[in-house]
Amino acid sequence: MAARERSRSPAGERSGERGGYIVLAYKTCEALAERLHSTHPNRFTYYKTKWGKFQDSGMDDIMVGGFQPVNVIKRAHVLFMADFNSNDAILSQMHVLVMLCESFLKTLTIVLPYYPVATMERVTVEGEVATASTVSRMLSGLPLHAGSPVRIMFYDLHTLQNRFYFHGGAIASLHTAIPLLKKVLSESCDQITGIAFPDEGAQKRFGPMFKDFRNTVTCGKKRIGSERKVVIQDGDPSGHHILIIDDMVKSGGTLAECAKALKAAGANSISAYVTHAAFPGEAFKQFCRGGSRHVFEKFYVTNSNPMVSERLLSIPTEETVFSVLDLLPQIVADL
């Protein structure tokens, strides 16, 4: 039976009445939601939503799952798998979130691992728009349901002060994917013997999570002549297998320069980890074997950005350096 056609099944009853979750998802998160249901059927029940557009206007035509033929949403704990990959995607999901808040839910939890607007959190020139603030205000303006605010789960949120943009109808719940990375490393044959951070901000944020590594290196940008170059500010990578840690990557220029500085200082090998792979266009191809920035033995990312992670997983084995970590077990643990 199709997901959106499920009636009030025993699993649905458990989700609504005994602390389990009714799961809804944006279209790019449907595969994640299906896996959540299939791996934990007694805790999560997934109902598919139809995300369409009216042909005459191009406006949203959305039918949310879980309301027909029987309403299993009312008085339920609802988990919404979100993906804010574009302005259009944000608005479509806001329509649904407002409607859900007015549907007599018990609780609403939004899983939004990657918050793309988080990098635009401040204004340096008058006239710029801090979109992190405006989108946060939209989410904070969601109607209260059963007197409770919406919980929004973020992973390794870029600049932690973003959490204070949320108030009223939404509360930020901050989490990290580092335990997932450390588990993968412990089970891997890769012998990482040192950790590096591309800047002081990354060191302050992630350094306390890697106290079990005696050798850590901090890089940073320094003006040399007319150029700003990445240099080693603290630590010695010589003779070590280094893993660079950061929250996200876009073009990857800073990570690549950091790797070159570490290699020049005597590192045996260099890999990288970021929680969020943004990679505009085909920027990721530069890091593949034969690419202009092929400096990493392995490049670990998570599937927090579904559209990009799907592209990374499609790279031929003989070309790829990417290892996409599944965030789903961490999400389940953090709920």
Phi and psi restraints in degrees (value plus and minus 20) as a CYANA .aco file:
   2 ALA   PHI     -79.7   -39.7
   2 ALA   PSI     130.4   170.4
   3 ALA   PHI     -77.4   -37.4
   3 ALA   PSI     -63.9   -23.9
   4 ARG   PHI     -97.5   -57.5
   4 ARG   PSI     -23.6    16.4
   5 GLU   PHI    -121.8   -81.8
   5 GLU   PSI     -19.1    20.9
   6 ARG   PHI     -81.9   -41.9
   6 ARG   PSI     118.8   158.8
   7 SER   PHI    -115.1   -75.1
   7 SER   PSI    -186.9  -146.9
   8 ARG   PHI     -95.1   -55.1
   8 ARG   PSI      62.6   102.6
   9 SER   PHI    -102.0   -62.0
   9 SER   PSI     147.8   187.8
  10 PRO   PHI     -76.1   -36.1
  10 PRO   PSI     -59.0   -19.0
  11 ALA   PHI     -83.2   -43.2
  11 ALA   PSI     -59.9   -19.9
  12 GLY   PHI     -84.1   -44.1
  12 GLY   PSI     -58.1   -18.1
  13 GLU   PHI     -83.8   -43.8
  13 GLU   PSI     -61.9   -21.9
  14 ARG   PHI     -83.1   -43.1
  14 ARG   PSI     -60.1   -20.1
  15 SER   PHI     -82.9   -42.9
  15 SER   PSI     -64.2   -24.2
  16 GLY   PHI    -100.6   -60.6
  16 GLY   PSI     -48.2    -8.2
  17 GLU   PHI    -138.1   -98.1
  17 GLU   PSI     -34.1     5.9
  18 ARG   PHI    -146.1  -106.1
  18 ARG   PSI       6.4    46.4
  19 GLY   PHI      72.7   112.7
  19 GLY   PSI     -22.1    17.9
  20 GLY   PHI     -98.1   -58.1
  20 GLY   PSI    -195.5  -155.5
  21 TYR   PHI    -143.1  -103.1
  21 TYR   PSI     118.3   158.3
  22 ILE   PHI    -105.4   -65.4
  22 ILE   PSI     106.2   146.2
  23 VAL   PHI    -126.6   -86.6
  23 VAL   PSI     108.2   148.2
  24 LEU   PHI    -141.6  -101.6
  24 LEU   PSI     137.9   177.9
  25 ALA   PHI    -171.7  -131.7
  25 ALA   PSI     126.3   166.3
  26 TYR   PHI     -89.0   -49.0
  26 TYR   PSI     139.0   179.0
  27 LYS   PHI     -80.5   -40.5
  27 LYS   PSI     -51.1   -11.1
  28 THR   PHI     -98.4   -58.4
  28 THR   PSI     -29.3    10.7
  29 CYS   PHI    -128.2   -88.2
  29 CYS   PSI     -11.7    28.3
  30 GLU   PHI     -82.9   -42.9
  30 GLU   PSI     -59.8   -19.8
  31 ALA   PHI     -84.1   -44.1
  31 ALA   PSI     -58.9   -18.9
  32 LEU   PHI     -83.7   -43.7
  32 LEU   PSI     -63.1   -23.1
  33 ALA   PHI     -85.6   -45.6
  33 ALA   PSI     -59.4   -19.4
  34 GLU   PHI     -82.6   -42.6
  34 GLU   PSI     -61.9   -21.9
  35 ARG   PHI     -87.3   -47.3
  35 ARG   PSI     -56.5   -16.5
  36 LEU   PHI     -80.0   -40.0
  36 LEU   PSI     -64.1   -24.1
  37 HIS   PHI     -88.1   -48.1
  37 HIS   PSI     -63.0   -23.0
  38 SER   PHI     -90.7   -50.7
  38 SER   PSI     -51.1   -11.1
  39 THR   PHI    -106.8   -66.8
  39 THR   PSI     -43.8    -3.8
  40 HIS   PHI    -155.3  -115.3
  40 HIS   PSI      42.9    82.9
  41 PRO   PHI     -84.0   -44.0
  41 PRO   PSI     -43.2    -3.2
  42 ASN   PHI    -105.1   -65.1
  42 ASN   PSI     -29.1    10.9
  43 ARG   PHI    -133.1   -93.1
  43 ARG   PSI     -49.4    -9.4
  44 PHE   PHI    -149.7  -109.7
  44 PHE   PSI     112.0   152.0
  45 THR   PHI    -143.8  -103.8
  45 THR   PSI      99.5   139.5
  46 TYR   PHI    -117.9   -77.9
  46 TYR   PSI     113.1   153.1
  47 TYR   PHI    -142.2  -102.2
  47 TYR   PSI     105.1   145.1
  48 LYS   PHI     -96.6   -56.6
  48 LYS   PSI     119.6   159.6
  49 THR   PHI    -127.2   -87.2
  49 THR   PSI     120.9   160.9
  50 LYS   PHI    -111.7   -71.7
  50 LYS   PSI      96.1   136.1
  51 TRP   PHI    -126.1   -86.1
  51 TRP   PSI      75.5   115.5
  52 GLY   PHI    -141.9  -101.9
  52 GLY   PSI     160.0   200.0
  53 LYS   PHI    -152.5  -112.5
  53 LYS   PSI     122.2   162.2
  54 PHE   PHI     -92.3   -52.3
  54 PHE   PSI     111.5   151.5
  55 GLN   PHI     -84.8   -44.8
  55 GLN   PSI     -53.4   -13.4
  56 ASP   PHI     -98.7   -58.7
  56 ASP   PSI     -43.7    -3.7
  57 SER   PHI    -144.3  -104.3
  57 SER   PSI     -39.4     0.6
  58 GLY   PHI      57.9    97.9
  58 GLY   PSI     -17.1    22.9
  59 MET   PHI     -99.3   -59.3
  59 MET   PSI     144.0   184.0
  60 ASP   PHI     -84.9   -44.9
  60 ASP   PSI     116.3   156.3
  61 ASP   PHI    -146.5  -106.5
  61 ASP   PSI      75.0   115.0
  62 ILE   PHI    -138.1   -98.1
  62 ILE   PSI     114.0   154.0
  63 MET   PHI    -142.7  -102.7
  63 MET   PSI      89.2   129.2
  64 VAL   PHI     -99.5   -59.5
  64 VAL   PSI     114.7   154.7
  65 GLY   PHI     -91.0   -51.0
  65 GLY   PSI     139.7   179.7
  66 GLY   PHI      72.5   112.5
  66 GLY   PSI     -20.7    19.3
  67 PHE   PHI    -124.5   -84.5
  67 PHE   PSI     -44.4    -4.4
  68 GLN   PHI    -149.8  -109.8
  68 GLN   PSI     125.4   165.4
  69 PRO   PHI     -97.8   -57.8
  69 PRO   PSI     -32.9     7.1
  70 VAL   PHI    -146.1  -106.1
  70 VAL   PSI     117.7   157.7
  71 ASN   PHI     -97.5   -57.5
  71 ASN   PSI      87.2   127.2
  72 VAL   PHI    -122.4   -82.4
  72 VAL   PSI     -18.4    21.6
  73 ILE   PHI    -100.8   -60.8
  73 ILE   PSI     -59.4   -19.4
  74 LYS   PHI     -78.2   -38.2
  74 LYS   PSI     109.6   149.6
  75 ARG   PHI      43.2    83.2
  75 ARG   PSI       3.4    43.4
  76 ALA   PHI    -125.6   -85.6
  76 ALA   PSI     137.6   177.6
  77 HIS   PHI    -104.9   -64.9
  77 HIS   PSI      95.4   135.4
  78 VAL   PHI    -128.2   -88.2
  78 VAL   PSI     112.3   152.3
  79 LEU   PHI    -133.0   -93.0
  79 LEU   PSI      98.9   138.9
  80 PHE   PHI    -130.0   -90.0
  80 PHE   PSI      99.6   139.6
  81 MET   PHI    -107.9   -67.9
  81 MET   PSI      90.7   130.7
  82 ALA   PHI    -128.6   -88.6
  82 ALA   PSI     135.8   175.8
  83 ASP   PHI    -167.5  -127.5
  83 ASP   PSI      86.4   126.4
  84 PHE   PHI    -113.1   -73.1
  84 PHE   PSI      40.2    80.2
  85 ASN   PHI    -102.0   -62.0
  85 ASN   PSI     -30.3     9.7
  86 SER   PHI    -180.0  -140.0
  86 SER   PSI     145.5   185.5
  87 ASN   PHI     -79.8   -39.8
  87 ASN   PSI     -60.1   -20.1
  88 ASP   PHI     -84.3   -44.3
  88 ASP   PSI     -62.1   -22.1
  89 ALA   PHI     -84.2   -44.2
  89 ALA   PSI     -60.2   -20.2
  90 ILE   PHI     -81.0   -41.0
  90 ILE   PSI     -68.4   -28.4
  91 LEU   PHI     -84.5   -44.5
  91 LEU   PSI     -61.9   -21.9
  92 SER   PHI     -78.9   -38.9
  92 SER   PSI     -63.7   -23.7
  93 GLN   PHI     -92.8   -52.8
  93 GLN   PSI     -52.2   -12.2
  94 MET   PHI     -83.0   -43.0
  94 MET   PSI     -57.9   -17.9
  95 HIS   PHI     -74.7   -34.7
  95 HIS   PSI     -67.0   -27.0
  96 VAL   PHI     -89.6   -49.6
  96 VAL   PSI     -61.2   -21.2
  97 LEU   PHI     -85.0   -45.0
  97 LEU   PSI     -60.2   -20.2
  98 VAL   PHI     -82.8   -42.8
  98 VAL   PSI     -65.4   -25.4
  99 MET   PHI     -81.5   -41.5
  99 MET   PSI     -61.0   -21.0
 100 LEU   PHI     -84.8   -44.8
 100 LEU   PSI     -59.1   -19.1
 101 CYS   PHI     -84.7   -44.7
 101 CYS   PSI     -39.9     0.1
 102 GLU   PHI    -123.0   -83.0
 102 GLU   PSI      -2.3    37.7
 103 SER   PHI    -132.7   -92.7
 103 SER   PSI       3.4    43.4
 104 PHE   PHI      40.6    80.6
 104 PHE   PSI      24.2    64.2
 105 LEU   PHI     -93.0   -53.0
 105 LEU   PSI     139.9   179.9
 106 LYS   PHI    -102.3   -62.3
 106 LYS   PSI     -69.6   -29.6
 107 THR   PHI    -166.4  -126.4
 107 THR   PSI     137.0   177.0
 108 LEU   PHI    -152.0  -112.0
 108 LEU   PSI     101.9   141.9
 109 THR   PHI    -137.2   -97.2
 109 THR   PSI     105.6   145.6
 110 ILE   PHI    -123.4   -83.4
 110 ILE   PSI     102.8   142.8
 111 VAL   PHI    -115.5   -75.5
 111 VAL   PSI      88.9   128.9
 112 LEU   PHI    -150.3  -110.3
 112 LEU   PSI      54.4    94.4
 113 PRO   PHI     -76.4   -36.4
 113 PRO   PSI     -62.9   -22.9
 114 TYR   PHI    -130.6   -90.6
 114 TYR   PSI     104.6   144.6
 115 TYR   PHI    -132.8   -92.8
 115 TYR   PSI      69.5   109.5
 116 PRO   PHI     -78.8   -38.8
 116 PRO   PSI     -51.2   -11.2
 117 VAL   PHI     -99.1   -59.1
 117 VAL   PSI     -23.6    16.4
 118 ALA   PHI     -82.3   -42.3
 118 ALA   PSI     -43.2    -3.2
 119 THR   PHI     -97.6   -57.6
 119 THR   PSI     -32.4     7.6
 120 MET   PHI    -129.2   -89.2
 120 MET   PSI      45.6    85.6
 121 GLU   PHI    -124.6   -84.6
 121 GLU   PSI     -21.3    18.7
 122 ARG   PHI    -166.9  -126.9
 122 ARG   PSI     142.9   182.9
 123 VAL   PHI    -133.9   -93.9
 123 VAL   PSI     105.2   145.2
 124 THR   PHI    -127.0   -87.0
 124 THR   PSI     -39.2     0.8
 125 VAL   PHI    -150.2  -110.2
 125 VAL   PSI     110.7   150.7
 126 GLU   PHI     -76.9   -36.9
 126 GLU   PSI     109.6   149.6
 127 GLY   PHI      90.0   130.0
 127 GLY   PSI     -40.2    -0.2
 128 GLU   PHI     -88.4   -48.4
 128 GLU   PSI     132.6   172.6
 129 VAL   PHI    -130.4   -90.4
 129 VAL   PSI     103.1   143.1
 130 ALA   PHI    -102.8   -62.8
 130 ALA   PSI      69.0   109.0
 131 THR   PHI     -85.6   -45.6
 131 THR   PSI     -42.8    -2.8
 132 ALA   PHI     -81.3   -41.3
 132 ALA   PSI     -56.1   -16.1
 133 SER   PHI     -92.0   -52.0
 133 SER   PSI     -63.9   -23.9
 134 THR   PHI     -88.6   -48.6
 134 THR   PSI     -61.9   -21.9
 135 VAL   PHI     -87.2   -47.2
 135 VAL   PSI     -58.3   -18.3
 136 SER   PHI     -82.2   -42.2
 136 SER   PSI     -57.2   -17.2
 137 ARG   PHI     -86.3   -46.3
 137 ARG   PSI     -57.9   -17.9
 138 MET   PHI     -80.9   -40.9
 138 MET   PSI     -65.5   -25.5
 139 LEU   PHI     -87.8   -47.8
 139 LEU   PSI     -57.6   -17.6
 140 SER   PHI     -87.1   -47.1
 140 SER   PSI     -41.5    -1.5
 141 GLY   PHI    -105.7   -65.7
 141 GLY   PSI     -16.4    23.6
 142 LEU   PHI     -81.4   -41.4
 142 LEU   PSI     120.8   160.8
 143 PRO   PHI     -81.4   -41.4
 143 PRO   PSI     120.4   160.4
 144 LEU   PHI     -85.8   -45.8
 144 LEU   PSI     119.9   159.9
 145 HIS   PHI    -139.8   -99.8
 145 HIS   PSI     109.7   149.7
 146 ALA   PHI      31.9    71.9
 146 ALA   PSI       9.3    49.3
 147 GLY   PHI      57.3    97.3
 147 GLY   PSI     -13.5    26.5
 148 SER   PHI    -134.0   -94.0
 148 SER   PSI     126.3   166.3
 149 PRO   PHI     -97.6   -57.6
 149 PRO   PSI     144.1   184.1
 150 VAL   PHI     -97.0   -57.0
 150 VAL   PSI     119.0   159.0
 151 ARG   PHI    -114.6   -74.6
 151 ARG   PSI     107.8   147.8
 152 ILE   PHI    -136.6   -96.6
 152 ILE   PSI      97.7   137.7
 153 MET   PHI    -111.6   -71.6
 153 MET   PSI      98.2   138.2
 154 PHE   PHI    -133.0   -93.0
 154 PHE   PSI     131.2   171.2
 155 TYR   PHI    -138.4   -98.4
 155 TYR   PSI     106.1   146.1
 156 ASP   PHI      24.1    64.1
 156 ASP   PSI      37.4    77.4
 157 LEU   PHI     -81.0   -41.0
 157 LEU   PSI     107.2   147.2
 158 HIS   PHI     -85.5   -45.5
 158 HIS   PSI     104.7   144.7
 159 THR   PHI      37.0    77.0
 159 THR   PSI      86.7   126.7
 160 LEU   PHI     -82.9   -42.9
 160 LEU   PSI     -41.2    -1.2
 161 GLN   PHI     -86.9   -46.9
 161 GLN   PSI     -32.2     7.8
 162 ASN   PHI     -76.7   -36.7
 162 ASN   PSI     -48.0    -8.0
 163 ARG   PHI     -82.3   -42.3
 163 ARG   PSI     -47.9    -7.9
 164 PHE   PHI    -102.1   -62.1
 164 PHE   PSI     -21.9    18.1
 165 TYR   PHI     -99.2   -59.2
 165 TYR   PSI     -32.1     7.9
 166 PHE   PHI    -118.6   -78.6
 166 PHE   PSI     117.5   157.5
 167 HIS   PHI    -181.8  -141.8
 167 HIS   PSI     150.3   190.3
 168 GLY   PHI      45.7    85.7
 168 GLY   PSI    -121.3   -81.3
 169 GLY   PHI    -105.4   -65.4
 169 GLY   PSI     -22.1    17.9
 170 ALA   PHI    -166.7  -126.7
 170 ALA   PSI     117.7   157.7
 171 ILE   PHI    -143.6  -103.6
 171 ILE   PSI     109.9   149.9
 172 ALA   PHI     -97.0   -57.0
 172 ALA   PSI     113.4   153.4
 173 SER   PHI    -136.3   -96.3
 173 SER   PSI      88.1   128.1
 174 LEU   PHI    -113.3   -73.3
 174 LEU   PSI     114.7   154.7
 175 HIS   PHI    -158.9  -118.9
 175 HIS   PSI     147.4   187.4
 176 THR   PHI    -151.2  -111.2
 176 THR   PSI     129.1   169.1
 177 ALA   PHI    -114.5   -74.5
 177 ALA   PSI     -16.9    23.1
 178 ILE   PHI     -79.8   -39.8
 178 ILE   PSI     -59.6   -19.6
 179 PRO   PHI     -77.1   -37.1
 179 PRO   PSI     -55.3   -15.3
 180 LEU   PHI     -84.6   -44.6
 180 LEU   PSI     -64.6   -24.6
 181 LEU   PHI     -81.8   -41.8
 181 LEU   PSI     -65.9   -25.9
 182 LYS   PHI     -84.7   -44.7
 182 LYS   PSI     -54.4   -14.4
 183 LYS   PHI     -85.3   -45.3
 183 LYS   PSI     -64.1   -24.1
 184 VAL   PHI     -82.9   -42.9
 184 VAL   PSI     -62.4   -22.4
 185 LEU   PHI     -84.5   -44.5
 185 LEU   PSI     -58.2   -18.2
 186 SER   PHI     -86.8   -46.8
 186 SER   PSI     -45.9    -5.9
 187 GLU   PHI    -116.6   -76.6
 187 GLU   PSI     -23.7    16.3
 188 SER   PHI    -115.1   -75.1
 188 SER   PSI     137.7   177.7
 189 CYS   PHI    -104.4   -64.4
 189 CYS   PSI     -24.9    15.1
 190 ASP   PHI     -88.7   -48.7
 190 ASP   PSI     103.9   143.9
 191 GLN   PHI    -116.0   -76.0
 191 GLN   PSI      63.7   103.7
 192 ILE   PHI     -98.6   -58.6
 192 ILE   PSI     103.3   143.3
 193 THR   PHI    -135.5   -95.5
 193 THR   PSI     -22.3    17.7
 194 GLY   PHI    -174.5  -134.5
 194 GLY   PSI     131.0   171.0
 195 ILE   PHI    -136.5   -96.5
 195 ILE   PSI     117.7   157.7
 196 ALA   PHI    -145.5  -105.5
 196 ALA   PSI     129.7   169.7
 197 PHE   PHI    -142.1  -102.1
 197 PHE   PSI     115.5   155.5
 198 PRO   PHI     -91.3   -51.3
 198 PRO   PSI     -36.7     3.3
 199 ASP   PHI    -178.7  -138.7
 199 ASP   PSI     152.8   192.8
 200 GLU   PHI     -86.6   -46.6
 200 GLU   PSI     -53.4   -13.4
 201 GLY   PHI     -80.8   -40.8
 201 GLY   PSI     -63.6   -23.6
 202 ALA   PHI     -86.3   -46.3
 202 ALA   PSI     -55.9   -15.9
 203 GLN   PHI     -85.7   -45.7
 203 GLN   PSI     -63.2   -23.2
 204 LYS   PHI     -85.1   -45.1
 204 LYS   PSI     -54.8   -14.8
 205 ARG   PHI     -99.8   -59.8
 205 ARG   PSI     -67.7   -27.7
 206 PHE   PHI    -120.6   -80.6
 206 PHE   PSI     -37.0     3.0
 207 GLY   PHI     -73.4   -33.4
 207 GLY   PSI     -66.1   -26.1
 208 PRO   PHI     -81.7   -41.7
 208 PRO   PSI     -38.2     1.8
 209 MET   PHI    -103.4   -63.4
 209 MET   PSI     -27.4    12.6
 210 PHE   PHI    -144.9  -104.9
 210 PHE   PSI      18.7    58.7
 211 LYS   PHI     -86.7   -46.7
 211 LYS   PSI     -38.8     1.2
 212 ASP   PHI     -96.9   -56.9
 212 ASP   PSI     -27.4    12.6
 213 PHE   PHI    -119.1   -79.1
 213 PHE   PSI      98.5   138.5
 214 ARG   PHI     -92.4   -52.4
 214 ARG   PSI     -52.2   -12.2
 215 ASN   PHI    -120.2   -80.2
 215 ASN   PSI      90.7   130.7
 216 THR   PHI    -146.7  -106.7
 216 THR   PSI     127.5   167.5
 217 VAL   PHI    -149.7  -109.7
 217 VAL   PSI     116.4   156.4
 218 THR   PHI    -137.2   -97.2
 218 THR   PSI     106.6   146.6
 219 CYS   PHI    -123.3   -83.3
 219 CYS   PSI     155.1   195.1
 220 GLY   PHI    -195.7  -155.7
 220 GLY   PSI     145.3   185.3
 221 LYS   PHI    -110.3   -70.3
 221 LYS   PSI     118.5   158.5
 222 LYS   PHI    -155.8  -115.8
 222 LYS   PSI     118.0   158.0
 223 ARG   PHI     -96.7   -56.7
 223 ARG   PSI      99.8   139.8
 224 ILE   PHI    -141.1  -101.1
 224 ILE   PSI      85.9   125.9
 225 GLY   PHI      47.8    87.8
 225 GLY   PSI    -143.2  -103.2
 226 SER   PHI    -116.7   -76.7
 226 SER   PSI     -18.9    21.1
 227 GLU   PHI    -136.0   -96.0
 227 GLU   PSI     133.6   173.6
 228 ARG   PHI    -124.2   -84.2
 228 ARG   PSI      97.9   137.9
 229 LYS   PHI    -138.6   -98.6
 229 LYS   PSI     133.3   173.3
 230 VAL   PHI    -100.6   -60.6
 230 VAL   PSI     106.6   146.6
 231 VAL   PHI    -150.3  -110.3
 231 VAL   PSI     144.2   184.2
 232 ILE   PHI    -104.3   -64.3
 232 ILE   PSI     102.8   142.8
 233 GLN   PHI    -117.7   -77.7
 233 GLN   PSI     -48.3    -8.3
 234 ASP   PHI    -175.6  -135.6
 234 ASP   PSI     118.4   158.4
 235 GLY   PHI      78.0   118.0
 235 GLY   PSI     148.6   188.6
 236 ASP   PHI    -153.5  -113.5
 236 ASP   PSI      93.5   133.5
 237 PRO   PHI    -107.0   -67.0
 237 PRO   PSI     -21.4    18.6
 238 SER   PHI     -76.1   -36.1
 238 SER   PSI     106.5   146.5
 239 GLY   PHI      58.8    98.8
 239 GLY   PSI     -14.3    25.7
 240 HIS   PHI    -128.9   -88.9
 240 HIS   PSI     135.6   175.6
 241 HIS   PHI    -114.9   -74.9
 241 HIS   PSI      87.7   127.7
 242 ILE   PHI    -119.9   -79.9
 242 ILE   PSI     119.5   159.5
 243 LEU   PHI    -137.8   -97.8
 243 LEU   PSI      97.7   137.7
 244 ILE   PHI    -103.1   -63.1
 244 ILE   PSI     113.8   153.8
 245 ILE   PHI    -137.7   -97.7
 245 ILE   PSI     111.0   151.0
 246 ASP   PHI    -173.7  -133.7
 246 ASP   PSI     150.4   190.4
 247 ASP   PHI    -102.7   -62.7
 247 ASP   PSI     -54.7   -14.7
 248 MET   PHI    -174.7  -134.7
 248 MET   PSI     142.9   182.9
 249 VAL   PHI    -154.9  -114.9
 249 VAL   PSI     118.1   158.1
 250 LYS   PHI    -132.6   -92.6
 250 LYS   PSI    -114.8   -74.8
 251 SER   PHI     -94.0   -54.0
 251 SER   PSI     -48.9    -8.9
 252 GLY   PHI      66.6   106.6
 252 GLY   PSI     -10.1    29.9
 253 GLY   PHI     -80.7   -40.7
 253 GLY   PSI     -64.5   -24.5
 254 THR   PHI     -86.0   -46.0
 254 THR   PSI     -61.2   -21.2
 255 LEU   PHI     -82.1   -42.1
 255 LEU   PSI     -61.8   -21.8
 256 ALA   PHI     -84.7   -44.7
 256 ALA   PSI     -62.0   -22.0
 257 GLU   PHI     -86.5   -46.5
 257 GLU   PSI     -57.5   -17.5
 258 CYS   PHI     -81.6   -41.6
 258 CYS   PSI     -64.0   -24.0
 259 ALA   PHI     -81.5   -41.5
 259 ALA   PSI     -61.3   -21.3
 260 LYS   PHI     -84.0   -44.0
 260 LYS   PSI     -60.2   -20.2
 261 ALA   PHI     -85.1   -45.1
 261 ALA   PSI     -60.1   -20.1
 262 LEU   PHI     -87.3   -47.3
 262 LEU   PSI     -60.6   -20.6
 263 LYS   PHI     -85.3   -45.3
 263 LYS   PSI     -61.8   -21.8
 264 ALA   PHI     -84.3   -44.3
 264 ALA   PSI     -46.0    -6.0
 265 ALA   PHI    -109.0   -69.0
 265 ALA   PSI     -14.5    25.5
 266 GLY   PHI      84.7   124.7
 266 GLY   PSI      -9.9    30.1
 267 ALA   PHI     -83.5   -43.5
 267 ALA   PSI     118.3   158.3
 268 ASN   PHI     -90.5   -50.5
 268 ASN   PSI     -62.7   -22.7
 269 SER   PHI    -173.5  -133.5
 269 SER   PSI     139.3   179.3
 270 ILE   PHI    -157.8  -117.8
 270 ILE   PSI     111.3   151.3
 271 SER   PHI    -144.8  -104.8
 271 SER   PSI     154.6   194.6
 272 ALA   PHI    -161.3  -121.3
 272 ALA   PSI     133.3   173.3
 273 TYR   PHI    -156.9  -116.9
 273 TYR   PSI     113.2   153.2
 274 VAL   PHI    -156.6  -116.6
 274 VAL   PSI     124.8   164.8
 275 THR   PHI     -91.1   -51.1
 275 THR   PSI     -61.2   -21.2
 276 HIS   PHI    -136.4   -96.4
 276 HIS   PSI      99.5   139.5
 277 ALA   PHI    -117.8   -77.8
 277 ALA   PSI      84.3   124.3
 278 ALA   PHI    -104.9   -64.9
 278 ALA   PSI     -72.3   -32.3
 279 PHE   PHI      20.0    60.0
 279 PHE   PSI      59.9    99.9
 280 PRO   PHI     -83.2   -43.2
 280 PRO   PSI     124.1   164.1
 281 GLY   PHI      39.3    79.3
 281 GLY   PSI    -147.9  -107.9
 282 GLU   PHI    -136.0   -96.0
 282 GLU   PSI      15.4    55.4
 283 ALA   PHI     -78.9   -38.9
 283 ALA   PSI     -48.3    -8.3
 284 PHE   PHI     -83.5   -43.5
 284 PHE   PSI     -46.5    -6.5
 285 LYS   PHI     -83.5   -43.5
 285 LYS   PSI     -46.3    -6.3
 286 GLN   PHI     -83.1   -43.1
 286 GLN   PSI     -45.9    -5.9
 287 PHE   PHI    -109.8   -69.8
 287 PHE   PSI     -28.9    11.1
 288 CYS   PHI     -94.2   -54.2
 288 CYS   PSI     146.1   186.1
 289 ARG   PHI     -79.5   -39.5
 289 ARG   PSI     108.0   148.0
 290 GLY   PHI      72.7   112.7
 290 GLY   PSI     -28.7    11.3
 291 GLY   PHI    -100.5   -60.5
 291 GLY   PSI     145.3   185.3
 292 SER   PHI     -89.7   -49.7
 292 SER   PSI     -36.4     3.6
 293 ARG   PHI    -142.6  -102.6
 293 ARG   PSI      16.3    56.3
 294 HIS   PHI     -98.2   -58.2
 294 HIS   PSI      62.8   102.8
 295 VAL   PHI    -137.4   -97.4
 295 VAL   PSI     -27.9    12.1
 296 PHE   PHI    -130.9   -90.9
 296 PHE   PSI     116.7   156.7
 297 GLU   PHI     -89.0   -49.0
 297 GLU   PSI     -63.3   -23.3
 298 LYS   PHI    -157.6  -117.6
 298 LYS   PSI     126.2   166.2
 299 PHE   PHI    -146.7  -106.7
 299 PHE   PSI      83.2   123.2
 300 TYR   PHI    -107.4   -67.4
 300 TYR   PSI     113.2   153.2
 301 VAL   PHI    -159.5  -119.5
 301 VAL   PSI     150.1   190.1
 302 THR   PHI    -127.6   -87.6
 302 THR   PSI     154.3   194.3
 303 ASN   PHI    -113.5   -73.5
 303 ASN   PSI      13.3    53.3
 304 SER   PHI     -86.0   -46.0
 304 SER   PSI     -44.4    -4.4
 305 ASN   PHI    -133.7   -93.7
 305 ASN   PSI      68.8   108.8
 306 PRO   PHI     -75.7   -35.7
 306 PRO   PSI     -61.3   -21.3
 307 MET   PHI     -85.8   -45.8
 307 MET   PSI     -58.6   -18.6
 308 VAL   PHI     -95.0   -55.0
 308 VAL   PSI     -63.0   -23.0
 309 SER   PHI     -82.2   -42.2
 309 SER   PSI     -54.1   -14.1
 310 GLU   PHI     -82.3   -42.3
 310 GLU   PSI     -59.1   -19.1
 311 ARG   PHI     -88.5   -48.5
 311 ARG   PSI     -58.0   -18.0
 312 LEU   PHI     -85.3   -45.3
 312 LEU   PSI     -59.0   -19.0
 313 LEU   PHI     -89.6   -49.6
 313 LEU   PSI     -38.8     1.2
 314 SER   PHI    -108.0   -68.0
 314 SER   PSI     -25.0    15.0
 315 ILE   PHI     -88.1   -48.1
 315 ILE   PSI     114.1   154.1
 316 PRO   PHI     -76.5   -36.5
 316 PRO   PSI     124.5   164.5
 317 THR   PHI     -75.4   -35.4
 317 THR   PSI     -59.3   -19.3
 318 GLU   PHI     -92.6   -52.6
 318 GLU   PSI     -31.0     9.0
 319 GLU   PHI    -127.8   -87.8
 319 GLU   PSI     -48.1    -8.1
 320 THR   PHI     -99.2   -59.2
 320 THR   PSI     130.1   170.1
 321 VAL   PHI    -139.8   -99.8
 321 VAL   PSI     -19.3    20.7
 322 PHE   PHI    -106.6   -66.6
 322 PHE   PSI     119.8   159.8
 323 SER   PHI    -144.9  -104.9
 323 SER   PSI      92.7   132.7
 324 VAL   PHI    -113.9   -73.9
 324 VAL   PSI      94.1   134.1
 325 LEU   PHI    -106.0   -66.0
 325 LEU   PSI     117.1   157.1
 326 ASP   PHI    -101.7   -61.7
 326 ASP   PSI      97.1   137.1
 327 LEU   PHI     -97.2   -57.2
 327 LEU   PSI     -34.1     5.9
 328 LEU   PHI     -75.7   -35.7
 328 LEU   PSI     -67.1   -27.1
 329 PRO   PHI     -81.0   -41.0
 329 PRO   PSI     -54.3   -14.3
 330 GLN   PHI     -89.1   -49.1
 330 GLN   PSI     -59.1   -19.1
 331 ILE   PHI     -80.8   -40.8
 331 ILE   PSI     -66.4   -26.4
 332 VAL   PHI     -80.4   -40.4
 332 VAL   PSI     -63.0   -23.0
 333 ALA   PHI     -84.9   -44.9
 333 ALA   PSI     -54.9   -14.9
 334 ASP   PHI    -104.1   -64.1
 334 ASP   PSI     -33.1     6.9
